[in-house]
Amino acid sequence: MADEARFARERRSAEAEPDAEITLAFDDNRHASQVFGQFDQNLVKLERRLRIGCVASGNHVTLKGAAEACEHARRALEILYGRVQLGQEVGLGDVDGAVEESARQKSLFSEAETGRAVFDQIGTRKRGPVRARNHAQDLYLRALKRYELVFAEGPAGTGKTWLAVGHAVSLLEQGVVERLILSRPAVEAGERLGFLPGDMREKVDPYLRPIYDGLHDFMDPRMVERGMQTGMIEVAPLAFMRGRTLTKSCVLLDEAQNATSMQMKMFLTRLGEGSRMIVTGDPSQTDLPPGQKSGLAEAIGLLSGLDNIGHVKFVEADVVRHDLVRQIVGAYENAARQRNLARTDG
């Protein structure tokens, strides 16, 4: 399979009649192999994203194609090599992040800085250090550490919920907070959870499964179960937050675009002494009934000027989940723009 993939790339490179050719030589063969990926999958990703040819040989890689695209790929590979030197794993999502960052800032590192970490990170006992993959995630992690209340909005696949859960777990392990309270609106059931079978946990599980997945990524399953039994970790639908004052807690509201204005006000006013609050959502995927305003959009508009509140907006280019997800998000956003233009023209 590796030989076939290499042959296909070499053939495309030969046929392309490139405008430029850049050869990179990395000092460490093992690190270079990690940058290139298994069966050179990271180079294949670069080829598809930047429409260039990449041919690897040992610790060397030759880039062929348009001059600007080759320079773009060179910066991305140097960013990835710097991360590998720091002991970080590099996957396809990291390739996407490096490509987007080099496009946004032209160069994240000067020649003297290549290999030095610039992105912020979080760390938990189970997973160890987790570093931001792009500029938006870096801003997000910095905001989470600085502000008591942070709003994060943007499309699926940008890491909003996953990083928020990781940050919450790190605060718990450091003793900054004593409890984690993780919530989502249960819009699909109209908040009428009594009609579902089972006890309370079984009723809300389908709506909160993504949060459970994040918890298990950052914590040992036994610790998650023990935390839920003792009340140190609480996972509940948004409707169950009413009337509470949450102190020394990290409180996360996910899928906040499905919260009504009244629900959002109720949730935000639960914030107590020594607590942190994180609100995440995608305004383009609201499941509220037609004509009902999303509490997320309203809250961001009303509170954007207040101190001690952070706001991070992710865009299509920040998607790190899968290249197809980024393309899907882009297609929907383009369609929405076309509809808006048609309404304006009409």
N, C-alpha and C positions, 0 to 999 in steps of 0.2 A: 504493500500500500504506500509506504514512504517513497519507494522508487518511482511509482506511478505519479504520485503527487508532484515530486521533484521534476519529472520529465515534462509534465503538463505545464508547469510554471516556466521551465526553461524554453519550451516551445513558444509559449505566449510572449516571453521576453524577446526571443529572436525575431518574431514576426512584427513586433510593435514599432520598430525603427525609432528608438527613444530619442528624446531631445537631450537627455542628460544621463550620466552614469556616475553613481557614487558608490565607493567601496568602503565599508566600515570594518575595522579590525578591533575586536575586543580583547582585553588582556587575558581574561580567564576563560578557557574553553568550556568549563562546567557552567559558569554563569551565562556564557553566550548561548549554550544549549537550552538553558531555562528560559532565556529571552525568546528564542526561536520557537519554543514549545514542542510538545510531542508531535512527531511527524511534521514539524515546522508549521503547526497549525496557527501560531501567532503571525507568522509571515504571510500565510494565506489570507488571514483576516486583513492585514495591511494592504495586500494586493487588491482585495475586493473593495475596501474602503477608499483607497486613494488611486486605484486604477493604474498601478505600476507593476513592474516585475521584480520579484525578490529571489535571488539565488544564493543559498547558503552553502558554505564549504568550511568545515571546521569552525574556527572562531571568526570567520569572515562572512560578510553578507554583501552582495552587490545589488544595488537598487537601480532600476532602469525605467525611464519614463519621462514625463514632463518635469522640467527643472524644479518648479515650485513644489510639485507633489513629492519628488525625491527628497528635497530638503525637509519637507513636512515629515516624511517617514524617518529620515535620519534623526530629527529631534525626538520623535516618539520612541524610537529604539534606544536612544541615549537615556531618556527618562526611565524606560523599563529596565535598562541595565543598571541604572543607579538604584532602583528599588531592589533588584536581585542582590546587589552588593550589600544592601542593608539586611539581608536575610528574609525578605518578603517573597511570597509566592506570586507568580504572575500568571493570570488567566486571561481568557478572551475579553472579559469585562474590563480588565486593566488596560488591555490594548485599546479598547474604545475610549477609555478615559484619557489615555496618553495622546491619542489622535485628536480628541476634542480640545484638550488643553493646549497642545502645540499650535492648533489652529487659532485658538482664542488669544493667546498671549505671544504667539510667534516662537517664543522660547521661554520655557519655565526656568532654565538654568543658563547661566553664563558658562563660558569654557572652564572657569575656575570652580564653578559650583556643581558641575556635573557629578552626580552620584550622591549629593547631599540632600537629605530629606527636606521638603518644604511643606508638605501637606500635614495637617493635624491628624491625630489618631486617638482611638479609644482602646482600652485594654480590659479584658476580663480573665478570670482564672482559667476558664476552660479553653477559650479561643486564643488568648494572648493578644498582642497588638493587632488592631485592625485600622489600616490607614485609609484616608479618603482617596477615591480613585480619580476625582476631577476637582476643578475649582469650586463648583457648586457644593459638592459634598464637604470640601474643606471649610467653606463659609458656614455650612450647616453645623459641623462639629464645633467650630469656634463659637457660634451663636449659642449652642446648647450649653457650653461651659461658661459663657458670660452672662446670659440672661435667665431670669426666673421664669419667663413665659416666652415660648418660641412658636411661631407659626411657620409651617413648611407646606407649600403648595406646589403642585406640579404633576406631570403624568406618571402613569404606572411604570415601575421598573427603574426608578431613580434612586432607590435606597432610603426613602423617607422613613418608612416604618421600621425597617430592619436596623438602621443606625440609631433610631430613637430608642428601640428596645435595648440595643447594646449599650447605649449611654446610660439608660436607666439601671441596667444590671451593674454597670461599673460604679454608679453612685451608691447602690445598695452595698456592694462589696467593700467600698471604701468607708462606709459608715456615715456618708453625707446625709443619706435618708434612711428611714427605718422600714419603709413599705414601698411596694410598687403597686400602683392601681392602674390597670389597663382597661380601656373601654372603647366601645364602638356603638354607633346607633344601630338598632336592629330594625331597620326600615322595612325589610322584606316581609316581616311578620307584623308590621303595623304596631310594634311594641306590645302586641297582645300575646305574650309568650306562654300564657296559661293554657293555650290550646295545643301546645306541643307536648309530646309524651316525655316522661322521665322527670328527674329532679331538676333543680335550678341549673346546675352545671350542665346537665345533658341538654336542657332547653337552649342555652346560649352558645354551646360549643360550635355549632355550624357558623355562627356569625363572627366568632372570635378566633377561629382556627389559625388565621395568619399570624396573630399575636402569639399563640402557643408555639407556632413554628419558630418564630424569632427567639422566644425564650429558650427553647431547646437548642438553638444554635449557640447561645452564649452561656448556658448553664447546664450542669449535669441534670439529667431527667429526675434523679432522686431528690436533688435539691429543689427542683421546681415543684415536685409533688409535696415535699415537706413544707415548702414555703406556702403553698396553697392551703395546706391543712392547718397551719398555724396562723394564717391571716397575713403573713409577711408579703405574700403575693396575692393580689385580688384581681380577678378578671370578671368584668360585669358589663352588662349593657348600659348605655347612657342613661336610660330612664331611672336606673337605680342609684344615681348620684344625687338626686334631689334631697335637700335637707341636711346634707353632711358638710362638715368643715374638715378639710384634709390637711393635717399638719405633719411635718417631717416625712413627706411622701414625694415620690416622683409619679406624676399623674400623666398618662398618655391617652389622648383621644385620637383614634385612628378613623379614617373614612369620614372626616368631619364635614365634608360637603353634604352629607346626608342628615346633618343636624339642622333643625329649624332655628329660627332666630331666638325663640324663647328657650329652647334647649341649650343653645350655645351660651346665652347669658347665664343660665342656671349653672352650667358647667364651669365657666370662667370664674364665677363668684364663689366656687368651692375652695379656692386657693387659700391655704392657711400658712402659719409661720413655719419657716424652714422648708417649704415645699418648692418643687419645680413642676412646671406644667409644659407639655409639648402637645401641639395640635397639628395633625397632618391630614392632608386631603387633596383630591384632584377635582377642581371646580368643573372640569369638563365631563365628569361622570356622576352627576347628581341623580339620585333615584327618588327624589322627592316628587310629590304629585305636581302636575303642571300648574304654574302660577304661584307656587310656594317658594319663597326666597330662601336661598341657602344661608345658614347661619355663619358658615366659614367666610364667605365673601363679605358679608356685612361686618363681621368682627374685624377682619383685616382692614377694611376701609375706616372703621370707627376708631381703631386703636393704633393705627400706624404711626401716629405722632407722639405716642407716650414713651417715656423713658423706661428702661429695663424690660422692653419687649423686643424680641428679635423676629425678623421676617426674612425667610429665604424662599426664593422662587426658582424652581427647577423648570427647565425647558426640554424640548425634544432631544436636543444634542446631549443632555445629561443622562439619558437612559443607559444603564449598564447591565440590565438583566440579560438581554439577548439582542443581537443585531436586528432580527426580525421585529422585535418589540419596538425598537426605535423607528423602523420603517413604517410599522402599523400606526404608531402615534403620529408620525409625520403625515401619513395619508389622511387620517381623520382631521388633523389640524388644517391641512390644505383645503379639505372639503368644507370645513366650517368657515374658513376665510372666504371661499368662493360664495357660500350662501350669504354671508354678511355683505359682500360686494354687490350681489344681486339685489338684496333688499335696499341697499343705498342707492343703486342705480334706478330701482323701481320707484 
